[in-house]
Amino acid sequence: MNKKWKIEGLVSGHDVEKEQEKRREKEKSPKKMSDEGEEEEELDPSVMDVAVADDAAKEASNLHSSNQVKKTPIDSASRPFTRHVYTRDLLWAPQGDQLSNFPLHSQGVGSGVGGGIRPISEDILLAKLRPGQVIELEAHARKGVGKDHAKFSPVATASYRLMPQIEILKPIYDDLAEELVNWFEPGVFTLVPVSKEEKKKGYKTKAEVSNPYACTMSRNYMRNPILKESIKMSRIPNHFIFNVESVGMMEPAVIVAEALRILKEKCERVVELADGALASMGD
């Protein structure tokens, strides 16, 4: 048996050589008959000649097809022939002066070690290996900027919208106010007690704008003709709300700050070029 193959089997929790020996003894014994009197079908060896794995797959298939047996997860002891490879299994091999530039917080290299270079999320599933399967991977990181290629951009999604501006043209009371607060624009309006003068008229509560930021400009309130005449919805043209989502290597606040710094440098460069052009024209 191949030494490498035996090691893979032992890692998964089984001695493959021992299991193969059991199978050879089984083949020498008389073939079993099913309840219907038919000879039980034996699985052909796979392309890797892993008959033990084929039997395990058949056993797992029978297990899942039976309603009387509780289903077990793939990582349990009853399914030892599949090994999951996660990002935490990637090891960083420092080269040159990388270790001095990216020092570790404790001794060692790889998963669980503070500092250094490692995946941001260590529980991402990369592959599922069966006995005899091996992945040889050598990855090289290259630093770049988003203007060269989108793969270097630290931003996943970035969007903006204008700040909503909501005005109540006519007072909205009681049942109509509750309908506006709870159904048409939830989170935007709130119910407040009425004044003494309004209470004399028979009103109890009224609606007021509490959080225009939460407004999605849906205009569902226009389905009610009274609310349509009582509310005016618009946007503030010089108030922008940005939403920046990071891929993970940089915090969103850092991305925005760096973007503003680069934009400022570009604007200063344009001003310098403009001043230089005007000075040359004056000479």
C-alpha positions in Angstrom: 0.0 0.0 0.0 1.1 3.5 -0.8 2.6 5.1 2.4 1.0 8.5 1.6 -2.4 6.8 1.1 -2.1 5.1 4.5 -1.3 8.3 6.2 -4.3 10.0 4.7 -6.4 7.1 6.1 -5.0 7.4 9.6 -5.6 11.2 9.6 -9.3 10.7 8.8 -9.6 8.3 11.8 -9.3 4.9 10.1 -6.5 2.6 9.3 -7.2 2.0 5.6 -4.9 -1.0 5.3 -6.7 -2.7 8.1 -10.1 -2.0 6.4 -8.8 -3.3 3.0 -7.7 -6.6 4.7 -11.2 -7.0 6.2 -12.6 -6.5 2.7 -10.4 -9.2 1.2 -11.5 -11.6 3.9 -15.1 -10.7 3.2 -14.6 -11.5 -0.5 -13.4 -14.9 0.3 -16.5 -15.7 2.4 -19.7 -16.9 0.7 -21.9 -14.2 -0.8 -24.9 -13.1 1.2 -28.4 -13.5 0.0 -31.1 -10.8 0.4 -34.5 -11.5 2.0 -36.0 -11.9 -1.5 -33.5 -14.7 -2.3 -31.4 -12.5 -4.6 -27.7 -12.2 -4.4 -26.7 -8.8 -2.9 -25.0 -6.5 -5.4 -21.4 -5.7 -4.7 -20.1 -2.2 -5.6 -17.3 -2.0 -8.2 -14.1 -0.5 -7.0 -13.8 3.2 -7.8 -11.3 4.7 -10.1 -8.9 5.1 -7.2 -9.5 1.5 -6.1 -11.0 2.7 -2.8 -13.4 -0.1 -2.1 -13.7 0.9 1.6 -14.8 4.3 0.7 -17.4 2.8 -1.7 -18.8 0.7 1.0 -18.9 3.7 3.3 -20.8 5.7 0.7 -23.3 2.8 0.3 -23.7 2.6 4.0 -24.3 6.3 4.3 -26.9 6.1 1.5 -28.8 3.4 3.3 -28.6 5.4 6.5 -30.1 8.5 5.0 -32.8 6.5 3.2 -33.9 4.8 6.4 -36.5 6.8 8.5 -35.7 4.7 11.6 -32.1 5.9 12.0 -31.2 9.4 13.1 -29.2 11.3 10.4 -25.7 12.2 11.4 -23.5 15.1 10.2 -20.7 14.5 7.7 -18.0 15.2 10.2 -19.2 12.5 12.7 -17.3 9.3 13.5 -19.6 7.3 11.3 -18.5 9.2 8.2 -14.7 9.3 8.5 -13.8 9.4 4.8 -14.4 13.1 4.1 -12.0 15.8 5.4 -13.0 19.5 5.3 -10.3 22.0 4.4 -10.8 25.5 5.9 -9.0 28.8 5.5 -7.5 28.2 9.0 -5.5 25.3 7.4 -3.5 27.8 5.3 0.0 28.4 6.6 2.0 31.5 6.1 5.6 30.9 5.1 7.5 34.2 5.7 10.2 35.0 3.1 12.9 37.6 3.2 12.2 40.3 5.7 8.5 39.7 5.8 8.6 38.4 9.4 10.2 41.7 10.5 7.5 43.7 8.7 4.6 41.5 9.9 5.8 40.3 13.3 3.9 37.6 15.2 2.5 38.2 18.7 3.5 34.7 19.7 5.8 32.0 18.5 4.8 29.9 15.5 3.3 30.4 12.1 -0.3 29.6 11.0 -3.8 29.4 12.3 -4.5 30.8 15.8 -1.3 32.8 15.9 -1.7 36.6 16.6 -0.2 39.0 14.1 1.6 38.0 10.9 -0.4 37.3 7.8 -3.5 35.1 8.0 -7.1 34.9 6.6 -9.5 37.3 8.1 -12.2 34.6 8.4 -10.8 31.2 9.4 -13.9 29.2 9.0 -14.4 29.4 5.3 -14.7 26.0 3.6 -12.3 25.6 0.8 -12.6 22.0 -0.2 -13.8 18.5 0.8 -11.2 15.8 0.4 -11.8 12.0 0.1 -9.1 9.5 0.9 -6.2 9.7 -1.5 -7.0 13.2 -2.6 -4.3 15.9 -1.9 -4.3 19.6 -2.7 -0.9 21.2 -3.2 -1.3 25.0 -3.2 1.2 27.8 -3.2 -0.3 31.2 -3.1 1.5 34.5 -3.5 0.0 37.8 -2.4 0.5 40.9 -4.5 -0.3 44.4 -3.4 -2.3 46.7 -5.8 -4.9 49.5 -6.0 -8.4 49.5 -7.3 -7.6 51.6 -10.3 -5.4 48.8 -11.6 -8.0 46.1 -11.1 -11.2 45.7 -9.2 -9.8 42.7 -7.3 -7.6 45.1 -5.3 -10.5 47.3 -4.2 -11.2 47.0 -0.5 -14.9 48.1 -1.1 -17.6 45.5 -1.6 -20.5 47.9 -2.3 -20.7 51.7 -2.1 -23.8 53.7 -2.6 -25.3 57.1 -1.6 -28.7 58.8 -1.3 -30.0 62.2 -0.5 -31.3 63.0 2.9 -35.1 62.9 2.9 -37.0 66.0 4.0 -40.5 65.5 5.3 -43.0 68.3 6.1 -46.5 67.9 7.7 -48.7 70.4 6.0 -51.8 69.6 7.9 -52.1 68.0 11.4 -52.8 64.2 11.4 -54.7 63.0 14.4 -55.8 59.7 16.2 -56.6 56.7 14.0 -55.1 58.3 10.8 -51.9 59.1 12.8 -51.6 55.5 14.1 -52.1 54.2 10.5 -49.3 56.5 9.3 -46.9 55.6 12.1 -47.4 51.8 12.1 -48.3 51.0 8.5 -47.3 53.5 5.8 -44.0 54.8 7.1 -42.8 52.8 10.2 -39.9 54.4 12.1 -40.2 57.8 10.4 -43.2 59.3 12.4 -44.1 59.0 16.1 -47.2 59.6 18.1 -47.2 62.5 20.6 -49.9 63.9 22.9 -52.0 66.8 21.6 -52.1 70.3 23.1 -54.9 71.5 25.4 -56.5 73.4 22.5 -56.5 70.3 20.3 -57.7 68.1 23.2 -60.8 70.4 23.5 -61.6 69.6 19.9 -61.7 65.9 20.8 -58.3 64.8 19.6 -56.0 62.6 21.6 -52.7 62.0 19.7 -51.1 63.3 16.5 -48.2 62.3 14.3 -44.8 64.1 14.1 -41.7 63.5 12.2 -39.1 61.8 14.4 -36.5 60.2 12.1 -36.4 61.3 8.5 -33.2 59.3 8.0 -35.3 56.1 8.1 -37.5 57.2 5.2 -37.2 55.2 2.1 -39.2 57.6 -0.1 -41.8 54.9 -0.7 -44.8 57.3 -0.7 -47.1 54.6 0.4 -49.0 57.2 2.4 -50.3 58.6 -0.9 -52.8 55.7 -1.1 -54.8 57.6 1.5 -56.1 60.8 -0.1 -56.1 62.7 3.3 -52.5 61.8 4.0 -51.6 62.7 0.4 -52.7 66.3 1.1 -51.2 66.4 4.5 -47.6 65.4 3.9 -44.9 66.7 1.6 -41.8 64.5 0.9 -38.7 65.8 -0.8 -34.9 65.5 -0.6 -32.2 67.9 0.6 -30.0 68.5 -2.5 -26.7 69.1 -0.6 -27.0 66.4 2.1 -25.6 63.0 1.0 -25.8 59.7 2.9 -23.1 57.3 2.0 -23.1 53.6 2.6 -19.7 51.8 2.3 -19.3 48.1 2.8 -15.8 46.7 3.3 -14.5 43.4 1.9 -12.7 43.0 5.2 -9.0 44.0 4.9 -9.8 47.6 5.9 -12.5 49.1 8.2 -15.2 51.2 6.3 -14.2 54.3 8.3 -10.6 53.9 7.2 -11.6 53.5 3.6 -13.6 56.7 3.6 -10.8 58.6 5.4 -8.2 57.4 2.9 -10.5 58.1 -0.1 -11.0 61.7 1.1 -7.2 62.1 1.6 -6.5 60.9 -1.9 -9.3 63.2 -3.3 -7.8 66.1 -1.4 -4.3 65.5 -2.8 -5.7 65.3 -6.4 -7.6 68.6 -5.9 -4.4 70.2 -4.6 -2.5 68.9 -7.6 -5.1 70.4 -10.0 -4.9 73.7 -8.2 -1.1 73.7 -8.6 -1.3 72.9 -12.3 -3.9 75.7 -12.8 -1.8 78.2 -10.9 1.3 77.2 -12.9 -0.6 77.6 -16.2 -1.9 81.0 -15.2 1.6 82.1 -14.2 3.1 81.0 -17.5 0.4 82.9 -19.4 1.1 86.0 -17.4 4.8 85.9 -18.2 
